Amino acid sequence: MPATKKKDPGKTSSQPWLHQQGREIQKFGQLRQFPVALSYEARQYSCERLNQVLADTQILFALYKKHHWLMRGPTFYQLHLLLDKHAGEQLELVDALAERVQTLGGIAVGDPRHVAELTRVPRPPDGAEEVPAMLSRLLEAHELILTEAHDAAARVMELGDDGTNDLLVSDIVRTGELQAWFLAEHLVDTPLVKTVSTGEEVKAAAGARR
């Protein structure tokens, strides 16, 4: 639909200009020239690696929200809160990654349909899974992102991109490691009420009661 017809410039109007369409002024994968003391090649490589981590991190954020909503069972309250906390921290990382791409002159992947084309995080079932399966799925996504971040950090460092290296190490890696620890501890099969005694301990306790 064409834009609203232009009115006489001598008249004032509060009518918004609706249904406007324009040409794409920068394609995904192309970079603008910014005075950031990095070569075009270094910035382009960093943007490619950052966009991969960004796409996977957006999916991880969505998984956290999905599992936060679908949590159930005796640990519902604790995990419901924990997963939402982790989701908020991942959303902050999404913004930091996107801003870094833009700082380097690139285009950050943002449309969810584009994200789905780039991500390597496996798609979960549309329905609900058992709690251990949901936590395991989150841990696997974390490890995938951490593997990518470790490799990307080392390679961009070789190209002199200290800012991207710092973001990947200080934010992506450290946050991901901490969150993975919190999740993994919920998968430890440990007794809640009493310890599991060995055979010798059981015999000794029985003898003491005689």
PAZAPA-4460 file (N, C-alpha, C; in steps of 0.05 Angstrom, whole numbers, plus 32768, in hexadecimal, padded with zeros to 4 digits):
% residues 210
    n_x    n_y    n_z   ca_x   ca_y   ca_z    c_x    c_y    c_z   seq   type   mol
   8011   7FE8   8000   8000   8000   8000   8012   8019   8000     1      M     A
   800D   802C   7FEE   801E   8044   7FED   801C   8055   8005     2      P     A
   8030   8066   8009   8030   8078   8020   8019   808C   801D     3      A     A
   8011   8097   8034   7FFC   80AB   8034   8003   80C2   8021     4      T     A
   7FF0   80CB   8012   7FF6   80E0   7FFE   8001   80F9   800C     5      K     A
   8016   8104   8000   8023   811C   800A   8011   8134   8009     6      K     A
   8011   8142   801F   8000   815A   8020   8010   8173   801A     7      K     A
   8002   8189   8019   800E   81A3   8014   8022   81A9   802A     8      D     A
   803D   81AD   8023   8051   81B2   8038   804B   81CB   8049     9      P     A
   803A   81DC   803F   8034   81F4   804E   8020   81EF   8064    10      G     A
   8014   81D8   8064   8000   81D2   8079   800C   81BE   808D    11      K     A
   8004   81C1   80A5   800D   81AE   80BA   7FF8   8198   80BD    12      T     A
   8002   8180   80C5   7FF0   816A   80C9   7FFD   8156   80DD    13      S     A
   7FEC   8149   80ED   7FF6   8135   8100   7FF3   8119   80F5    14      S     A
   7FEC   8116   80DC   7FE8   80FC   80D0   8003   80EE   80CC    15      Q     A
   8006   80D6   80D7   801F   80C7   80D3   8021   80BE   80B6    16      P     A
   803A   80BB   80AC   803F   80B1   8092   803F   8092   8093    17      W     A
   802A   8085   808C   8026   8069   808F   802E   8058   8077    18      L     A
   8033   803F   807B   8037   802B   8066   804F   8032   8054    19      H     A
   8064   803D   8060   807B   8044   8051   808D   802B   804B    20      Q     A
   8099   802B   8035   80AB   8015   802D   80C5   8022   8022    21      Q     A
   80DB   8016   8029   80F5   8021   801F   8107   800A   8016    22      G     A
   811D   8012   800A   8130   7FFE   8001   8143   7FF6   8018    23      R     A
   814E   7FDF   8015   8162   7FD5   8029   817C   7FE5   8026    24      E     A
   8184   7FF3   803B   819B   8005   8038   81B5   7FF8   8041    25      I     A
   81B4   7FE1   804E   81CB   7FD2   8055   81C4   7FB4   8057    26      Q     A
   81D0   7FA4   8047   81C9   7F87   8047   81D7   7F79   805E    27      K     A
   81CA   7F64   8068   81D6   7F53   807D   81F0   7F47   8072    28      F     A
   8205   7F4A   8082   8220   7F40   807A   8232   7F56   806F    29      G     A
   8226   7F6D   8068   8236   7F84   805F   823C   7F96   8076    30      Q     A
   8253   7FA4   8075   825C   7FB5   808B   825F   7FD2   8082    31      L     A
   8258   7FE4   8094   825F   8000   808F   827B   8005   8099    32      R     A
   8287   801A   808F   82A2   8021   8097   82A1   8033   80B0    33      Q     A
   82AB   8029   80C7   82AC   8038   80DF   82C9   803B   80E8    34      F     A
   82D0   8052   80F4   82EB   8058   80FD   82F1   804B   8118    35      P     A
   82F3   8030   8119   82F7   8021   8132   8312   8013   8132    36      V     A
   8324   801B   8120   833F   8010   8120   8340   7FF2   811C    37      A     A
   832E   7FE8   810D   832E   7FCB   8105   832A   7FC9   80E7    38      L     A
   8337   7FB6   80DB   8334   7FB3   80BE   8318   7FA9   80B7    39      S     A
   8310   7FAC   809E   82F6   7FA3   8095   82F4   7F85   8098    40      Y     A
   8309   7F77   8092   8309   7F5A   8094   8306   7F50   80B1    41      E     A
   8313   7F5E   80C3   8311   7F56   80E0   82F4   7F5B   80E9    42      A     A
   82E9   7F72   80E2   82CE   7F78   80EB   82BA   7F66   80DF    43      R     A
   82BD   7F5F   80C5   82AB   7F4D   80B8   82AB   7F31   80C5    44      Q     A
   82C3   7F27   80CB   82C5   7F0D   80D8   82B8   7F0E   80F4    45      Y     A
   82BE   7F23   8103   82B2   7F25   811E   8293   7F26   811C    46      S     A
   8289   7F35   8109   826C   7F36   8106   825F   7F1B   8100    47      C     A
   826D   7F0C   80EF   8263   7EF1   80E8   8262   7EDF   8101    48      E     A
   8277   7EDF   8111   8278   7ECF   8129   8264   7ED9   813E    49      R     A
   8263   7EF3   8141   8250   7EFF   8154   8233   7EF8   814D    50      L     A
   822C   7EFA   8134   8211   7EF4   812B   8209   7ED7   8130    51      N     A
   821D   7EC5   812E   8217   7EA9   8134   8211   7EA6   8151    52      Q     A
   8222   7EB2   8162   821D   7EB0   817F   8203   7EBF   8186    53      V     A
   81FD   7ED5   8178   81E5   7EE4   817D   81CC   7ED4   8176    54      L     A
   81CC   7EC6   8160   81B5   7EB6   8158   81B1   7E9F   816C    55      A     A
   81C6   7E92   8174   81C3   7E7C   8187   81BA   7E86   81A2    56      D     A
   81C4   7E9D   81AA   81BD   7EA9   81C4   81A0   7EB1   81C5    57      T     A
   8195   7EBB   81AE   8179   7EC2   81AD   8168   7EA9   81B0    58      Q     A
   8171   7E93   81A5   8162   7E7A   81A8   8164   7E70   81C5    59      I     A
   817B   7E72   81D1   817F   7E6A   81ED   816C   7E7B   81FF    60      L     A
   816B   7E94   81FA   8158   7EA5   8209   813C   7E9B   8206    61      F     A
   8134   7E95   81EE   8118   7E8B   81E9   8113   7E71   81F7    62      A     A
   8128   7E5F   81F7   8125   7E45   8204   8122   7E49   8223    63      L     A
   8131   7E5C   822E   812E   7E62   824A   8112   7E6B   8251    64      Y     A
   8106   7E7D   8240   80EB   7E86   8245   80D7   7E6F   8242    65      K     A
   80DA   7E5F   822E   80C8   7E49   8229   80C8   7E36   8241    66      K     A
   80E0   7E2F   824A   80E2   7E1C   8260   80DA   7E29   827B    67      H     A
   80DE   7E42   827D   80D4   7E51   8295   80B6   7E4F   8297    68      H     A
   80A9   7E52   8280   808B   7E50   8280   8082   7E33   8285    69      W     A
   8090   7E1F   827A   8087   7E04   827B   8091   7DF4   8292    70      L     A
   80A0   7E00   82A4   80AC   7DF2   82BB   8096   7DE7   82CC    71      M     A
   809B   7DD0   82D8   8088   7DC2   82E9   8096   7DB0   82FD    72      R     A
   8087   7DA4   8310   8093   7D91   8322   809B   7D9E   833D    73      G     A
   80A8   7D8E   834F   80AE   7D98   836A   80C2   7DAF   836B    74      P     A
   80D2   7DB2   8356   80E5   7DC8   8355   80DB   7DDF   8344    75      T     A
   80C1   7DE0   833F   80B5   7DF4   832E   80BE   7E11   8335    76      F     A
   80B9   7E18   834F   80BE   7E33   8357   80DB   7E3C   8353    77      Y     A
   80ED   7E2B   835C   810A   7E33   835A   8112   7E35   833C    78      Q     A
   810B   7E21   832C   8113   7E22   8310   8104   7E37   8300    79      L     A
   80EB   7E3B   8307   80DC   7E50   82F9   80EA   7E6B   82FC    80      H     A
   80F3   7E71   8314   8101   7E8A   8319   811D   7E8A   830D    81      L     A
   812B   7E74   830F   8147   7E73   8305   8147   7E76   82E7    82      L     A
   8136   7E68   82D9   8136   7E69   82BB   812E   7E85   82B2    83      L     A
   811D   7E93   82C0   8115   7EAE   82B8   812D   7EC1   82BD    84      D     A
   813C   7EBD   82D3   8153   7ECD   82D8   8168   7EC9   82C2    85      K     A
   816D   7EB0   82BB   8180   7EAA   82A5   8177   7EB6   828B    86      H     A
   815D   7EB5   8286   8152   7EC1   826D   8158   7EDF   826B    87      A     A
   8154   7EED   8282   815A   7F09   8282   8177   7F0F   827D    88      G     A
   8189   7EFF   8288   81A5   7F03   8283   81AD   7EFD   8266    89      E     A
   81A0   7EE9   825A   81A5   7EE3   823E   819B   7EF9   822C    90      Q     A
   8185   7F05   8234   817A   7F1C   8224   818E   7F33   8224    91      L     A
   819B   7F38   823A   81AF   7F4D   823C   81C7   7F46   8229    92      E     A
   81CE   7F2D   8227   81E3   7F25   8215   81DB   7F28   81F8    93      L     A
   81C2   7F23   81F2   81B8   7F27   81D7   81BD   7F44   81CF    94      V     A
   81B6   7F57   81E0   81B9   7F73   81DA   81D6   7F7B   81D7    95      D     A
   81E7   7F70   81E9   8204   7F76   81E7   8210   7F6C   81CE    96      A     A
   8209   7F54   81C5   8213   7F48   81AD   820A   7F59   8194    97      L     A
   81F0   7F60   8194   81E5   7F6F   817D   81F3   7F8A   817B    98      A     A
   81F7   7F97   8192   8204   7FB2   8192   8221   7FB0   8189    99      E     A
   822E   7F9A   818F   824A   7F96   8186   824B   7F94   8168   100      R     A
   8238   7F84   815D   8237   7F82   813F   8233   7F9D   8132   101      V     A
   8221   7FAC   813D   821B   7FC7   8132   8233   7FD9   8136   102      Q     A
   8241   7FD7   814C   8259   7FE7   8151   826F   7FE2   813C   103      T     A
   8270   7FCA   8132   8284   7FC2   811E   827A   7FC9   8102   104      L     A
   8262   7FD4   80FF   8258   7FDC   80E5   8247   7FC8   80D7   105      G     A
   8241   7FB2   80E5   8231   7F9D   80D9   8214   7F9F   80DF   106      G     A
   8205   7F8A   80D8   81E8   7F87   80DD   81E4   7F70   80F0   107      I     A
   81D8   7F75   8107   81D2   7F60   811A   81B9   7F51   8112   108      A     A
   81BB   7F36   8114   81A4   7F26   810D   818F   7F2A   8123   109      V     A
   8176   7F31   811A   8162   7F37   812E   8147   7F2B   8128   110      G     A
   813F   7F27   810F   8125   7F1C   8109   8125   7EFE   8111   111      D     A
   8112   7EF6   8121   8111   7EDA   812B   8112   7EC5   8114   112      P     A
   8107   7ECC   80FD   8108   7EB9   80E7   8124   7EB7   80DB   113      R     A
   8133   7ECD   80DC   814F   7ECC   80D4   815F   7EBD   80E8   114      H     A
   815A   7EC2   8102   8167   7EB4   8117   8164   7E96   8114   115      V     A
   814C   7E8D   810E   8146   7E71   810B   8156   7E64   80F4   116      A     A
   815D   7E74   80E0   816D   7E6A   80C9   818A   7E67   80D1   117      E     A
   8194   7E77   80E4   81B0   7E77   80EA   81B7   7E66   8102   118      L     A
   81A5   7E63   8115   81AC   7E55   812E   81B3   7E37   8129   119      T     A
   81C4   7E2D   813B   81CB   7E11   813A   81C0   7E03   8153   120      R     A
   81B1   7E11   8164   81A4   7E05   817B   818C   7DF4   8171   121      V     A
   818B   7DDA   8177   8175   7DC9   816E   815A   7DD4   8178   122      P     A
   8146   7DD0   8167   812B   7DD8   816E   811F   7DC5   8182   123      R     A
   8113   7DCE   8198   8105   7DBC   81AB   80EA   7DB5   81A0   124      P     A
   80DD   7DA1   81AC   80C1   7D9B   81A5   80AF   7DB2   81AD   125      P     A
   8099   7DB5   819F   8087   7DCB   81A4   807A   7DC9   81C0   126      D     A
   8077   7DB0   81C9   806A   7DAC   81E3   807D   7DAC   81FA   127      G     A
   8074   7DA2   8211   8084   7DA2   8229   8095   7D88   822B   128      A     A
   80AD   7D8B   8236   80BE   7D74   823C   80C0   7D70   825A   129      E     A
   80CA   7D59   8262   80D0   7D55   827E   80E6   7D68   8287   130      E     A
   80E6   7D6F   82A1   80F8   7D84   82AB   8116   7D7D   82A5   131      V     A
   811F   7D64   82AA   813B   7D5F   82A4   8142   7D63   8287   132      P     A
   8130   7D5D   8275   8135   7D60   8258   8137   7D7E   8251   133      A     A
   8126   7D8E   825E   8127   7DAB   8259   8142   7DB7   8263   134      M     A
   814B   7DAF   827A   8164   7DB9   8285   817B   7DAF   8274   135      L     A
   817A   7D96   826B   818F   7D8B   825A   8190   7D9A   823F   136      S     A
   8179   7DA1   8234   8178   7DB0   821B   8186   7DCC   821E   137      R     A
   8181   7DD9   8235   818D   7DF3   823A   81AC   7DF0   823D   138      L     A
   81B4   7DDB   824B   81D1   7DD6   824E   81DF   7DD1   8233   139      L     A
   81D2   7DC2   8222   81DD   7DBD   8207   81DF   7DD6   81F7   140      E     A
   81CB   7DE7   81F9   81CD   7E01   81EB   81E3   7E12   81F6   141      A     A
   81E6   7E13   8210   81FC   7E22   821C   8217   7E18   8212   142      H     A
   821B   7DFE   8211   8235   7DF3   8209   823A   7DFA   81EC   143      E     A
   8226   7DF9   81DB   8229   7E00   81BF   8233   7E1D   81BD   144      L     A
   8226   7E2F   81CB   822D   7E4B   81CA   8249   7E50   81D6   145      I     A
   824F   7E43   81EC   8269   7E46   81F9   827F   7E3C   81E6   146      L     A
   827B   7E26   81D8   828F   7E1C   81C5   8294   7E31   81AF   147      T     A
   827E   7E3C   81A4   8281   7E50   8190   828E   7E6A   819A   148      E     A
   8287   7E72   81B2   8292   7E8A   81BE   82B0   7E87   81C4   149      A     A
   82B8   7E70   81CE   82D5   7E6C   81D4   82E5   7E6E   81BA   150      H     A
   82DC   7E60   81A5   82EB   7E60   818C   82EB   7E7C   817F   151      D     A
   82D3   7E89   817F   82D2   7EA4   8173   82E3   7EB8   8182   152      A     A
   82E4   7EB6   819D   82F4   7EC9   81AD   8311   7EC6   81A6   153      A     A
   831B   7EAE   81A3   8337   7EAA   819C   833E   7EB4   8181   154      A     A
   832C   7EB1   816E   8332   7EB9   8152   832F   7ED7   814E   155      R     A
   831C   7EE4   815A   831A   7F01   8157   8331   7F0F   8166   156      V     A
   833B   7F02   817A   8353   7F0D   8188   836B   7F0E   8176   157      M     A
   836E   7EF9   8166   8384   7EF8   8152   8382   7F0E   813E   158      E     A
   8369   7F17   8138   8365   7F2D   8125   8366   7F48   8132   159      L     A
   836B   7F49   814C   836D   7F63   815A   8353   7F6F   8164   160      G     A
   833D   7F5F   8163   8324   7F6A   816C   8320   7F64   818A   161      D     A
   832D   7F75   819A   832C   7F72   81B7   8310   7F75   81C2   162      D     A
   8300   7F87   81B7   82E6   7F8C   81C1   82D4   7F74   81BF   163      G     A
   82D4   7F67   81A7   82C4   7F4F   81A4   82CE   7F38   81B5   164      T     A
   82E8   7F36   81B7   82F4   7F21   81C9   82EA   7F25   81E6   165      N     A
   82EB   7F3E   81EF   82E3   7F44   820B   82C5   7F3E   820F   166      D     A
   82B4   7F45   81FC   8298   7F3F   81FE   8293   7F21   8200   167      L     A
   82A0   7F12   81EE   829C   7EF5   81ED   82A5   7EE7   8207   168      L     A
   82BC   7EF0   8211   82C8   7EE3   8229   82BA   7EED   8242   169      V     A
   82B9   7F07   8246   82AF   7F13   825F   8291   7F10   8262   170      S     A
   8282   7F0F   824D   8265   7F0F   824F   8259   7EF4   8246   171      D     A
   825F   7EEB   822E   8252   7ED3   8224   825D   7EBA   8233   172      I     A
   8277   7EB7   8234   8282   7E9F   8240   827D   7E9E   825E   173      V     A
   8283   7EB4   826C   8280   7EB4   8289   8263   7EB1   8292   174      R     A
   8251   7EBE   8284   8234   7EBB   828B   822B   7E9F   8284   175      T     A
   8233   7E95   826D   822A   7E7A   8265   8234   7E64   8278   176      G     A
   824D   7E67   8280   8259   7E53   8293   824A   7E53   82AD   177      E     A
   8244   7E6B   82B7   8236   7E6D   82D1   821A   7E61   82D0   178      L     A
   820C   7E68   82BA   81F1   7E5E   82B7   81F1   7E3F   82B4   179      Q     A
   8204   7E35   82A5   8206   7E18   82A1   820B   7E0A   82BB   180      A     A
   821B   7E16   82CD   8220   7E0A   82E7   8206   7E08   82F7   181      W     A
   81F6   7E1E   82F7   81DD   7E1E   8306   81CA   7E09   82FC   182      F     A
   81C9   7E06   82E2   81B7   7DF2   82D6   81C0   7DD6   82DD   183      L     A
   81DA   7DD1   82D9   81E5   7DB6   82DD   81E0   7DAB   82F9   184      A     A
   81E2   7DBD   830D   81DE   7DB5   8328   81C2   7DAB   832E   185      E     A
   81AF   7DB3   831D   8193   7DAA   8320   818F   7D8E   8315   186      H     A
   81A3   7D83   8308   81A2   7D68   82FC   81B2   7D54   830C   187      L     A
   81BC   7D5C   8324   81CA   7D49   8335   81B5   7D39   8345   188      V     A
   81B7   7D1E   8343   81A4   7D0D   8350   81AE   7D08   836D   189      D     A
   81A7   7D1A   837F   81B1   7D18   839A   8199   7D16   83AD   190      T     A
   819B   7D07   83C3   8184   7D05   83D6   817E   7D1F   83E4   191      P     A
   8165   7D23   83EA   815C   7D3C   83F6   8158   7D3A   8414   192      L     A
   8153   7D22   841F   814C   7D1F   843B   8161   7D12   844B   193      V     A
   816D   7CFC   8441   8182   7CEE   8450   8196   7CE2   843C   194      K     A
   81AE   7CDD   8446   81C3   7CD2   8435   81BE   7CB5   842F   195      T     A
   81CA   7CAD   8419   81C9   7C91   8411   81E1   7C82   841D   196      V     A
   81DC   7C70   8430   81F1   7C63   843F   81FC   7C4B   8430   197      S     A
   8215   7C45   8434   8221   7C2D   8429   8219   7C14   8439   198      T     A
   821E   7BFC   842F   8216   7BE4   843D   8223   7BE2   8458   199      G     A
   823D   7BEA   845B   824B   7BE8   8474   823F   7BFB   8489   200      E     A
   8237   7C13   847F   822B   7C27   8491   8210   7C1D   849B   201      E     A
   8201   7C0F   848B   81E7   7C05   8493   81EB   7BEF   84A8   202      V     A
   81FF   7BDD   84A5   8204   7BC8   84B8   820D   7BD5   84D3   203      K     A
   821E   7BE9   84D2   8228   7BF5   84EA   8211   7C03   84F9   204      A     A
   81FF   7C10   84EB   81E9   7C1D   84F8   81D6   7C09   8504   205      A     A
   81D2   7BF2   84F6   81C0   7BDE   8501   81CC   7BD2   851B   206      A     A
   81E6   7BCD   851C   81F3   7BC3   8533   81F2   7BD6   854B   207      G     A
   81F3   7BF0   8545   81F2   7C04   855A   81D6   7C05   8567   208      A     A
   81C2   7BFE   8557   81A7   7BFF   8561   81A0   7BE7   8573   209      R     A
   81B0   7BD2   8573   81AA   7BBA   8583   81B1   7BBE   85A0   210      R     A
***
